[in-house]
């Protein structure tokens, strides 16, 4: 019981419920290991007693929690916006405390955070220092500006306390009107100008074409985060080196201004690079090769080294210097890591001792001798790459606005980072050592999952005022019309797996969801961007409701939308939730053509991934498909009748438009009949995950130009009808 009490104080679960009526006890060894990663000694019964006593004493003596959240009252103009929980409509209500990850369950609202809840003795004086440096004694909470402020308390007995105060809008921005858009993995979208994989120039072209020709309201892409350097690199965009900075492999080289000004003595070398780039493109488009990110980066790196010989103009130089100043230490750390990885490899834990810590490495690269000496120019090179990529991301966002898109570019935030990457090196205090994020056993994976991603420490986030999280969101939202958050349930809790143990021996660790949501709402408000949560799979009760209350859209995928509490049959369109992005599939699921044809079952059988008998799996899959097709026919959405695959794909999207979903997404490969998933969970080298170009039904790669000319694609997008429509319009 003592261990359980200590664990609860730190948000560590000692049991969990994988399904209704089932409770699984977490092994004590797991609880001890997770507490250890939080620097809480629970190694012996005596240590548990000491740690518990210390935690309780700290709670008694603490005047303020590390972070306090105050929700602004909803805008009265937002007619259907729910009032901020715990606040009276129109009053703005009192502030809320970030009372720690163990304070509440996911569905319950935290207690009111007035002075009594904060544990402040009578007569305690409060002072708020705003972001702008303005001070207010015993402030009027309703008049505080949105932002991240400092809250100081002084008790009559002379004790003081300081906390980060987050004043957040009641909810994130919401769509102004209903829209549809395209979902695409950018690397898979090659044009006749690509260098072996899709790039930001291709994204800009797709945006302009989709917005202007078909009235698309958004284009959603995969995470464009920086990959772990070196070859071979992990092709998955969901296991990056840094989530804060983009990967320069996405650059369109010819669009960099310096490209036109390379000196004559370098032109022959640049022409050689262009020849190699064309060869990379032809290998993928004409010779059946997989996308080779490492080969593409090697060619682009050679080109970039040549472009860097061009002296920038005064305007470009000023812009670059402003960029460096705005990004500050975070960019310097990322660039330093990248330069050190070029010399010592990306496994930073094996670097010379003085390079393993960012602050000591900072001194080492300025020394005249040693393992970091001589790297200042390479650090500047990587800062320059970040600037170039940022500017092309800005151009993509501008293209969306110019094309009249209602939302624009939807960027994607991965759930974590590589343990040997830039973020893990630069933010070591924020990550839990010896832990990995994953998922517990469920009906789809009896062994659970270990994703190999180190989790953020909830206590470190709170102590820092959520600075790493704030910086990450601010950076990603710079050029985004919306942000998709992968595994959004991680704002509430994550499954931690101790190093050396199987995923079945992990446990949940809770985060202060109120603070996480407040930071998200604040940064989204500042950027004027929507937020989409990927909330598929096992979701803790109450999580979807709290996300919706804060304006975060969910994700609804056709094949999963059934009446699970009743008949189990496909859910009628009018019963779908409105606050979501409705799609037929995702990058982790079969394409719609593969689902309708049953090809996805055959693929899983060939790779040995089926858990049951092939014939039984085929029959069950076919029965599921027949149910959906029957519903489409009853609704009059499939006038051609079953049997015509292309017509069935169109009918599926007509169905999505019958739902009240605020956004409807079209998986771009669906528009041309591609049968291959971009990622097949449960595989590593058995399947070419994250390396396939968009292709037709025959598997032949299609260029962006082919896509734009495809009659099949035009027929599908024609389903969406008029360019603009009110939020409740459901054209068929």
N, C-alpha and C positions, 0 to 999 in steps of 0.2 A: 504493500500500500504506500509506503514511503517513496519508493521509486516511481510509482504511478503519479503521486502528488507532485514530485519534482518534475517529472516529464510534462505534466499538464501545465505547470507554471511556465514552461518554455515552449509550449505549443507542439509537443511531441506526442503522437498517439501511441497508446499501449494496446489498443485493439481497434478494429475497423469492421465495417459491415459491407461485404462485397455485394450482397443482395438482401432484400427484405427478409427479416427473420433469421439471418445468418450473421454470426459474429465470430471474427477470427482474432485470436490473441497474438500480439506481436512478441517474438522471442525477447527475453530480457537482454540478451547479448546485443540485439539490434538497438534497443532503447539506450543502452549504455554507450554504444558506439556513436549514435547520433548525438546524444548529449555531449560526448567528448568533442565532436566536431563543432559544437557550440561553446566549447571551452568550459564545460560543466563537468566536474569530476564525479562520476558515479561508479567508479571501478570496484569499490567495496561497500559493504553496508555502512561502515563508518564514514566513508567519503560521501555517500548519499545523504546521511544525516547532516554532515557539515555543509554540503551544498544547499540542502533544503533550508537550513537555518540561515545561511548567508542570503539566499534569495528572498526569504520572508523579511529579513531585517532590511534589505535594500528597498523592498516595497514600502515598508513602514517609514523609512527615512526619506524617501523620494518625494519632493514637493510636486513635481510635474512629471508626466510621462515623457518619453523621448520625443514623441510627435503628437501634436494635437490637430484634429481636423475640424474645420468649421464649414458647413455646407451653406452656400448662398440660397436664398429662397428661389423657387422656380420663377421664371419670367411669366407674368400673367398672360402675355400674348400667346404662350405655348399652351393652348387650351387643354390638351389631354395630358400634360406633364403632371405626374404625381408630385405631391409636396415632398420636400426633403424629409426623410424619416427622422422623427424626433424633433422636428421644427414645425411651429405653427405656420400655416399659410400666411404669407405677407409679413411675418415678423423676422424671418431669417433665422430665428432660433439661436440657441447657445452653441458654442463650439463643441467639437467632439474630441475625445482623447484617443490617440493611438495606443490603446492600453496593452498592446502586446498580442502576439498571435494566438494566445490561448483564451482571449477574452470572450469570444462568442463563437457559436456555430455559424456555418455559412449562411443559413437561412434567417437566423435571428438578427435583429438590429442591435447594435451595441447600446449600452446604457447611455443616458444623457450625460454630457460632459460639462456640466456647470461647475461652479467652484466647489460645491460639496463633493461631487464625484471625483474631482481632481485631488481631493484630500487636503484642501487648503484651509488652514485655521482661520477663524474670524479675524478680520483686520489685515489679512494678507494683501499687499499691494501688487498690482499687475501692471506691466508695461509692455507694449508691443512696438517693435522697431520694424517698419515695413521694408520691403525690398528697396524702396527709394531712399531709405535712410531716415524717414520721418518717424518721430516717436509720439506715442499716445499713452498717457497714464490712465489706468482703469478704463480702457477703450469701450466705445459703443460698438459692439460686434457687428451691428448692421451696417456700419459706415466703413468698415475695413475694406480696402481694395482687394480684389482677387490677387493671389500670389503666394509666395513662400516667405514668411516673415519669421521674426524671432520673438518669442514670448518669454518674459522674465517675471519671476515671482519673488517677493521678499516677505517672509513671515515675520510676525512680531518678535519671535525669539531670535531673530538674526539669521535664520537659515534662508538660503536662496536656492532658486532652481531656474533652469533655462530649458526651453523646448523649442522645436521647430513648429511653427503654426502654419498650416496649409489652409488657405481660404479658397474654396473651389466652387465653381458653378454647380447647380443642382444636377445637371446632366450634360453630356457631350452634345455637340451640334447634331441635328437630325437632317435627313434629306429634305430638300425643299420640294422635290417632286419625285414621283416614281420614275425609275429608270432601269434600263437593262444595259449589260456590258459584257465584255469578253474576259475570260480567264485564261491565262497563258503562262507557261514556264518560259521566261525570256530566252534562255539559252537554246531552246528548241525551235525558235522562230528565226530561221535563216533567210536572208534575202540574197539577191545576186551581188550585193556589196559586202556581205558579211565575211568575216575572216575565220570561218569554221564553226562559229556559234552565234546566236542572236546577240545583238548589242543595243545600246541606247539609241543609236540612229534608227535601228529597226523598230524599236518601241515608239519613237516619235512618228515614224511613218504609219505604223499601225493605228496609233491614236488619231492622227489626222484623217486617215481614210475612214476608220470606223465611225468617228464623230460626224464627219461631214457627209459621208455617203449614206450611212444607215442610222444616224441619230443616236448612236451609242452614248450612254452617259458615263461610262467608266471603262477602264482596262485594269484588271488586277494581275499583278505579276508575282513571281516567287520572291523569296528574300534575296536581295542584292548585296547582302553582307559580305565583308572581306573573308575570303577563304584562307585556310591555313597555308602558309607559303611552303614551297618545296614540291618536289615531284616524287612519287605520285601524290597528288592532293586528294582529299575526300571530295568526290563530286557532289555530295549532298549539300544543297543550299541551307539545310536545316541543322548543320553542325559547323558553324563558321568559326573563324579566328576572332572576329569582332563583329558584334551586332550594331555597333555605333557608326562605323565607317564603311562605305561601299567598296566593292572590289573593282579595281581599275581594269580588270579583264573585260568589263562591260563597255569600255570606251569605244566609240567610233573614231578611229585614228584620223581619218580624213577630215573630220569636223573640228579637230583641234586647230585653232588659228595658226599655230606655228608650222603646221604641215605645209602651207603654201610658201613658207619662207626658208626652207632648209637650203643651206648654202650649196653651190654647185659641186664642191668637192665631196659632199655627202650624198648627192643624188643617185649615183650608181649603187651605193650601198642600200639606199632606200628602195630603189627599183628592185633589188634582189629580195628585199623583205616583202615587197608587194607580190612578187612571183611566188614566194613561199606561202603567203596568205591565200592567194588564189588556189594554190594546190590544196591547202587545208579545206577550203570551201568545197572544192570539187570532190575531194575524198568522201565528204559527208553526203553531198547532194547527188553525186553521180556514181560513186563507187561502193556505196553501202557501208562506209565506215561509220563507227560511232563518233559522237562528239568527243573530242579530246581536249579538255580544258587546259591541260598542261602544255600541249603543243601550241594551242592558240595563244596562251600567255607568253610563251617563249618568243613567238613571232612579234607579238605586240610590244613586248619589253624591248626588243631590238629597235623597233620603230620609235618608241618613246625615248630611248637613249639618244637617238639622232635628233628628235624634235627638241630635246632639251638643250642642244647646242645653239638654238635660236635665241637671241637676246630679246626678252619681252619688251613691249612698248611701255611707256610710263603709266598708261591707264591699267594695263594688265598687271604690271608690277604693284600698283597701288591696291588693286583688287585682291591680289594674292596676299599682300601684307595684312590687309583687313581680315581676310579669311584666317590667317594664322592667329591673329589676335583674338578673333571671336571663338575659335576652336580651343585655343589655349593648351593647357597641359594635357588634356585628353588626347589631342591630336599628336602632340610631341611624344607621348608615351607610345601611341600606336606606331608612329613612324620609327621610333627608336627600336621597338620590338622587331619591326619588319627589317630594319637594317641589320640588327644583331642576328636575326634568323638567316639572313643571306650568308653571314660569315660562320655561324656556329650551328646552324640547323634549327628547326622550330621547337625542338624539345627543350624548353627553357630550364627545366629542372636539372638538366645535365650540363648547362652552361657553367663557365667559371663562376665561383661563388660571388664575386663582386658584381656580376651581371644579373643575378637572379632576382634582385630587388630593383624596382624602377628608379628609386632615388639614388642608390649607389651606382647604378648603371649610368645615370645622368652625369655623375662625376667621371666615370670611367671613359666615356666617349669624348670627354674634353681633355683627357690626359694625353701627354705626348707619347707615352708607351703603354703597352698593356693590351688585353683582349678587346677593348672597346675603342682604342685609339684609331683615328683616321676615318671615322664613320660619320662625321658631321655632314659631309656632302651627300651621303646615301640617305641620311635622315631627311635632309631637305628634299631629296628626290621623291621620297615616299609622301612627304607633305604635299608636294607639287601634284602627285598623282591623285591624292584625295581632293585637291582643289579642282583639277580637271574633271574628275568624275562628278563632283558636286555640281559643277556648272552644266554638265550635260543632263544631269537629273533635273536641274532647274528648267532646261530647255524642253524636256519632256512634259513637265508640268505646265509650262507656258503653251505648248502645243495643244494640250487638253482644253485649256481655257479658250484659246483661239478657235478651236473646233466646236465650241459651245457645249462641252460636256457638263452635265449637271454635277458630277462628282469629280472626275478626273482620274489620276493615277491612284490605284489602291496598292500601297506597299505592304509588305508582309514582314512581321516580326517573328523570328524563330523563338522557340521556347528556351533555348540555352546556347552555350558556346562550347567549343572544343577545350578540353582541359589543358592543352599545350599551346593555346592560342594567345592572341594579343590581350584580350579582355581579362583572361584568367591570370596573365602575368601582371598586368597593370593594376588590377583590382584584387589582389590576393586577400586582403583583409575582408572583402565583401563575400568571398566564396567559401563554402564549407569544405575543408580539406578532407580527402578520403571518402567523399560521398558522390553519388551519381543519381541523376534524375531518371525515373522510369515509370512503370505502371504495374499495379498489382495483378495477380492472376484474375482472369475473367473468362467469360464463356468462349471468347475467341482465341485466347492464349492462356492455356492452363499453367504455363511456366512464368507468366509475367514478362515484363520487358525492362531492359537496362539500356538507356539511350546514350550512356557515356558522356553526360553533360553535367558538370558540377553545378550545384544549386547555389543561389544567393542565400546568405544567412539573414533570416528575418530580423535578428537583433542588430546586426551591423547596418542594415538598411535604415531601421528606425533611428539608430544613434546618429547616422549621417544626415538625417532629414530626407532620406530617400534620394540623395544626390546622384548615385549611379543610375538609378531608374529614371530620374528626371532628365538627366543629360542624354540618356539613350532615347527617350521619347521625343525630346526636343529636336534631336538630330534627325530622327526618322521622319518626323512630321514636317520638316522644312519644305519639302516639295511634294507633299502628299495631299490628295483630296480626301483620302481615307486611309486608315491603317487597319489591317487584319492582324489579329493577335492569335498566333498558333497556340492551341491548348490553353485557352483563356482561363480555364479552371485553375491554372497555376497561380493566378492572382489571389486565390483563396488557400490552396494547399497543394503540395507536391509530394510525390512518392519518392522518398530518399532510400537509396540502396547502399549500404556500407561496402566499401571496397573489399573484394574477396568473397562476398556473399552473393547467393543467387537472388534474383528479383523477388522471389517468394518470401525472402526474409528481410524485406524492407519495411518501411512504415511511413505514414503521412506526417508531414510537418506543416503546421499552419502558419500562414502569413497574415499580417494585419490588412485584411481586404479593404477595410474602410479607408485606410491611408493609401493603399495601392490604387483604388478607384478614384480617390480625390486627386492624386497626382495625374492620373490618366485624364480625368475630366478637365483639369486645369490646362494641361499641355494641349489637349485637343481643342479646347476653347481658344487658346492663344493662336493656334494654327488655322482655326476655322475648318477642322477636318472631322469627318465621321470616324467611328470606331466600329469594327466588325470583330466579333469574338468567334473563334472556331470552337464550338461547344458540342462537338459530336462525341459519342461514346458515353462512358460512365460519368455522370454529372451529379454531384452532391445535391440533395434536396435544398431548394431555396436559392441556388446559385443563379439559375437563369432568371429568376424573378428579380434578384438584386441587380443583375446586369441590365435588365430591361428598364428598371426604375431609373438607372443612371443614363439611359439612352444608348447603351451598347447593343448593336444589332447582333442577332445570333446567326447561325448557319443551319439551313435546313436542306437536306439532300433527299430527293424524291424517294429513292428506294427504302429509306429508313423511316419515312413518315407513314406510320401505321397506327391504328387504334390499339396501342399496346395494353391499355387498361380495360379493353372491352373485347370486341370481336377479333382483333388482330388483323383486320382487313385494311387495305390502303385507305389513308385518311382523305376524306373529301376535301376539295380545294378550299372551300369556305371555312374549314376548321383549322387551317394552317395559321400560324402566328403571323402577324403583320410585321413585327420588328425583326426582320431577318433578311438575309440574302438567300434566295431560293435557287438551287441549282439541281442539275440532273446527276452530276458526279463531281469528283475532285481529283487532284493529282495522285492521291493514294488509292483510288478506286478504279474499277474498269471503266472504259469509255462506254457511252450509251449504246453504240453499235455492238460492242463486245457483250454487254449485258443482255441486249435483246436477242442476240444470236446464240448465247451460251458459250461463246469462245473463251470467256474468262475462266470458266470451270475447266475446260480442256487445258488451258495454260497452267493452271495451278496443279492439275493432275500430272502434266509432263514434268513439272519441277518438284513433285513429291510433297506438295503443300496441303493436299486434302487430308482432313482428319477422318473422313468416313469413306464409304464405298462410292466409287465413281458413278455408278448408275443411280444410286440413291441421291447423290448430290445433283446430278443432272435433272432428275425428276423434280426435286424440290425447287431447283432454280427455275425450271420451265413452268412449274405451277405458279411461282411468284410472278413471273413475267406475264402469264396468262391473266392473272388477277388484275394487274395494272392495265393491260391492253383492253380487258373487258370494261374497266371503268372509263377508259378514254373513249371507247365506242359509245357507252351509255350517255356520256356527256356531249356526244356529237363532235368530238375533237379528232376523230380518225375516220373521216368519211370514206377514205379509200379501203378501209377494212384491214385486218391484220395480214401480214405476209410481205408487205412492202417496207423494207427496213428504213429507207429514207423518210417515208411518210410517217412511220412510227416515231422517228426521232423528232420530226416536226410536231407531232401530236403531244409528245412529252413536254415540249416547250410551250405549246398552247396551254397545256394544263398548268404549268408554272405561272403563266400569266393570269389564270383564273384565281390563283391564290391572292390574298391581300398583301403578299410580301412587298416591302418597299423597294427592294432591289432584286433583279433577276439576273443571274449569271449564266453565260453560255461558255462551256469549256470549248476552246477554239478547235481542238482536234475533233470534237463531236461534229463540227460544221462540215468536215470533209470526210467523215466516216472512218477515222483512224481507229484501229482496234487494239492498240497497244497501250497499256498504262505507262505513265512516266515513271512511276515508282511502284514496286510490288513489295509491300511490307512482308518481312520474314525472309527476305533474300538479301544476299550480299553480292557474291560473284556469280550466282546462278542466273542472274537476270541483269541486263544493262540499265540499272536504275540511273535516272538523271542524265542520260547520255543519248537520248533518242530525239531526232528531229521530228517535227510534225509531218505526218505522212497520210496518204490516201488509204483506202481499204486494202489495197494491194501491198502496203508497206513501203511504197516508193515515196521518198521525201518530196515535199512540196515547198517551194519558196514562198516568201511573202507575196511576191508578184503572182504566183500561181493561186494563192489563197484569194487574193483580191479579185481574180478573174474567174473563180470557181462558181459555176452555175448552182452546184449543190449548196455552197455556202450562202449565195444570194437568196436561194429559196428558203433556207432556214431563217436567215435574218429578216426576210420579208414577213415572217410570222409576227414580228414585233410592231409592224404597222407604222403609225405616225411617229414623227420625231419627238414630239412632246405630248404629255398627257398629265392630267391631275393625279395626285397620289392614289386615289381610289379607283382610277380607271383600270379596266382589265380587258384590253383589246384581245380578240381572238382571230 
